[in-house]
Amino acid sequence: MNKENPLGSQPVASLLRKFAVPSIIAMLVSALYNIVDQFFIGRNVGELGNAATNIAFPLSTSCVAIALLFGIGGASAFNIAMGREEKNSAAFYIGNAITMMTGCGALLCIVAELFLTPMLLFFGSPENVLEYARVYTRITALGFPVLILGVGGGHLIRADGSPRMTMLCNMIGALVNTVLDFLFVSCFGFGMAGAAWATVIGQVVAAAMVVHYFCHFKTITLKREHFRPQKQYVSRVASLGVAPCSNQLAMMVVQIVMNKSLKYYGGISTYGEAIPIACSGIIAKVNMIYMSFVIGISQGLQPIVSFNYGASKYQRVKQGYKMATAIGAALSVAAFSVFQFLPRQIISLFGEGSEQYYSFAISYFRVFLFFTFVNFLQPITSNFFTAIGKPVKGMFLALTRQTLFLLPLILILPLFMGIDGVLYAGPVADATAGIVSVVMVMLEFRHKEFEDA
């Protein structure tokens, strides 16, 4: 049966194209949820509204972290089990992952609603931004369970060999969000609340499609007992998903520290508190478009690598990684060029601002994102280690850029350079994380199984 499975027999290039292209589109569409809100809020509410979405963003990041913990973890465990012909265990991995995503989403929603204002203040909200952030987040928090199920469930659907379905779920959800944003914000003038409701409704539609697919899985039949949490399955799923989850949690911590630093050092600079927070939020979401390509490639690589590693086809594993990084490098150079030469044109898409607003945004693009051309290495390599069942290495790599490098630099450099120190923390962290990724994967390929491949 292994020989007949396309993951172990079809050309790696065609498999990567088959899985990565829908994954990229799905990631791009997911990024649109935030980009579209930012676009309509910037043009109809203004700078304070843009700053509010950035203040609220750590909660969305925590949702993605949970989705990746059980989504990518469940997908990796499922594909490895299928490669080893352990079909019964594979069904439990999927069922347990779905249960954990739903439960954690409901819990996070309750916590956010109960402690909303203290959380937003902790996230670095200036006083003149707080009410905007409170209106927006109180509504979007209601959608946390469906957001997690939609994002995480997409990975499980992709692992079942249906990447186009994942893409379709995301595309329809984003389309609903975009249309409703236009109606609620631009036409009806509902402001922050309108953008929030548009987001939640789009997420509900996407999650409903995911649930429908779960009822018609192709390679396994899900039964009620598969959804009952069992320690051995939950722990295995979580161990394989901890790397991408850790990366998202690290991003959340960095974002909170970043907001606080921008608020403090912006307040003692000519920019003020709100401009740096608004600009960094917009640029982070623009950067998500580029990262959607990179992460989509790494996600498309996951089932190929997991299955072939489980089937001891190490040459195909190695070939897949090299192909993914080559594509990632080309895309990263293109993104670097856009960020360096067209920053003002990009920021202008999200509404008008003062000359100080444009000045800070241009500097942020050119300095903070200077090493964009190497930023493909860390996410692809981290997911590669997770996909081959080595989550500790994957987790370490996932933490390098955000936690080990960027976070300390954001705290230290501004002490000597003011708000410019926040900007220069980015390229230093990016370059260092890229170097560590190269070293770790080179050492991995020296292991006997890869040397003999």
C-alpha angles and dihedrals in degrees: 000000000000091000091053094050108101091221089067100036114030120086111279092230094057092044092051090050091047094051102029100050095057089042091053092048090047091051092047091051090049089053088054090067088070099030093053093049090048091050097051095038092049093051097042106028104024140215095331091055091051090050090050093057089051091052090051094045098088089069091053088048090054089054091053089048091057091044091053093044092060099020102053090029091053093044093050093047090047095050094045090050092048090049088055091046092245095140097160093055090046091061092052091051091055095044095047091047091054092049093050094048092052095046096046091047092055091047093050091049091055093047093049093050093048098046102026103130097044089048094052091049089049089051088061104262115171114224094251090054099043099087092049090050092046094053093047098045098044088062100039090051088068088065097052095102093051092042091055093044092048096049097038094040090056090065091052091050090050090051088055088061098261107110091151090060090054088051092049093051091053095043095052092045092050092046090054089048093050095048092046092047089056092048099040100039107026101030105030098028096228091149119193093355091054092052091048095051091047089055095048095048091050090051092050091054092049093047092049090057091049092052090050090055092050087062090058106039112171105213101032139025114235115218132185094262091058090066095055106104113245123184098230093053098041092048092049092049092046093048091055093044097044094090098060090036091053090050091055093046089049088051089052093051091046091049092053092048089044092053091049092048093047090048093050101040092036089054092057093044132070091264100067127215103292103046097063092046093048093047095046090050094052094045093047089056093046088051087053088068090061092041089051088067093048096044091043089056092049091048091048088052093052102079091042093052096040095051096044093045089051089048091048093243094140097164090062090048091053093044092052093052094049092048093049093051092048091055091043091053093054093049092047094054089051092050091048090055093051094048093049100045106030108037098125093047091052097048091047090065089071099058138285126300144168123284088257088055091055093042094056093043093053092049091048092052096047100039108029093043097038095118094049088124091072098038093098093071102068101049095042093047094044092052089044091061091046091050093055091052098260101118096162092063090042092051093048091052091045089056098045101084100034107032108020098039116013099042097054091042092053088054098043109036097055089058087069103024105030116219090344087068089066089055096049092049089073102062094041091054093044095052094046093048090050092054093049091050093054093049094049096049092046089054091048093053089055090067115111098253092055095040090055093045 
